[in-house]
Amino acid sequence: MIRETKIEQGIVRGIPAADPRITAFKGIPFAKPPVGALRWAPPQPAEKWDGVRDCRAFSAVPVQPGANPNPPDDDLYGKEWCVDTELQMSEDCLYLNVWTPARKTDENLPVYFWIFGGGWQVGNASEMEFDGERIARRGIVVVTINYRVNLFGFSCHKEITAEYPENPANFGLQDQQFALKWVSRNIAAFGGDPGNITIGGQSAGGGSVLFHIQNPESRKYFRRAVVESGVFVNPFRALFPEHSVADAEEKCQRFFEFCGAQTIDEARKLSADFLWQKWHEWGGFEKSAAIWAPCRDGNFARATIIDAVQKCGVEPPPLLIGYTTDEFLDSPTPAVKESLINTVELGIRRLIQAEESRGLFGKNYVYKFDVPIPGWDNPGKFHSVDLWFFFETLAKCWRPFTGVHYDIARKICDYLCNFIKTGNPNDNGIESAGLNAGAGVNYQPTKPENIARQKAEKEPLPEWKPFSTKEPNCMIFTTDCSPQILMPSDEIKKYL
């Protein structure tokens, strides 16, 4: 097993995961701490070190609201994700984690590069649902990254623009790209193939993936993409109001003045704790989502992904993309249940329409997550619950999942890993591409009778066909995997 390896900054030492055939490297710095003069600045290369750096524990996470030790009954996410009341937070947060099944550095395993969600306001790479071990056991090197969020990741200011005219905004997205480039340069040290990276994310992480698809520099470093609940079209209202760099500069200046600072230099001298207290006084999460989120900088956020494809010549890579049944439901009259549409489903259909309007008929695989979710809070198929299933980390959740949930999670994770390896959720690459299937926990028999027995005992996955407007094939995840033709509802047709 790779327990120590040399990266560009120095030697790192990992630890055995729960499965000792997997090594976890936690808290690897991919950039210099964005503090002092580097607060609200593009990420810079991490410092080198002498000797061996122990990477046995997760780093501090980006500054954000902390966990409530006694969340109220209706605080769904406080019970589901934000549970660690002693989680260390710091501006010094630009670290990533790697789970690898490789025994040697020359195995060239596929790589999954994961971006967390949270409205660009909260979240971190070490959330328990993102444990990469189960995916790594399938012969994939998994990377989860931190990036700056809220006011620390998405502030703009006219003096920042003067300092960094080429990259004056969206520092959280710049962090992601910086990490992606770091992974491309260093992942071979963990047995990964820099030429076979799949980028993935959920919610704002999925939205971030869409920004990287638009960015010509980012597109050099990944071959395919996973977007879970990250693209949506809401014809009725804006969840994240679009704004320009100039708009963001003006709002940020007002916030700095609220904090008693007139210049960027004065604002950089304020403590993170003081800024965070002022963030709460300014309006907290709800106001932050409308201010400190990606803005149109002409670099990452150039247009909506649909306009970027339809009008700007962007060609998306193969996508595994989908939504959960009960998320982002809206209508002109939300009280009328019959008029509700799933705005993520609408976004997916519009995106694929945009591709087809340009003659692009890529292999995009669409899913609908409709697994019944247990719990006294009767949560439905809520936004982000599918994360437990894609990462196959149900055992970490408080919900009383039963055998059927573990069975469908195994299949969902199998589909995901097949797509990461080959771009096709039906193909694990062993036969068709000759991928190294001996890494990690995979043991391949050599005797003919054992090979036959292995094939006989393997449960086949139902075929997942690509989605198109004419043939809207969709994999419905319920208590099993059900491939269906998913026609748009009459309500959704009004907005297509």
Protein Blocks (a to p, Z undefined) as FASTA:
>chain_A
ZZbdcdfkbccdddddfblkbccdehiafbdcdehjlgoiacddddddehjdddfbccdd
dddddddfbacfklmklmmmmmcfkbccdfblcccddddfbfbfklopacdddddeehhm
gccfkbfklpcklmmmnopacddddddehjllmcccfklmmmmmmlmghklmmmmmmmmm
mmmmmmmmnopafklccdddehjlmmmmmmmmmpmklmmmccbdcdehkbccdfkbcfbd
cddfklmmmmmmmmmmmnopabfklmmmpcfklmmmmmmmnnpjmlmmmmmccddehlmm
mbcfklmmmmnopacddddddddfkgoiacfblmlmklpccfklmmmmmmmmmmmmnopa
cdddddddfbdcedjklnojaehklmmmmnopmlmpmbfcdfklmmmmmmmmmmmmmmmm
nopakbgolmmnopafkghjbccdfbfklmmmmmmmpccddddddddfklccdddddfbc
cdddddddfklmmmZZ
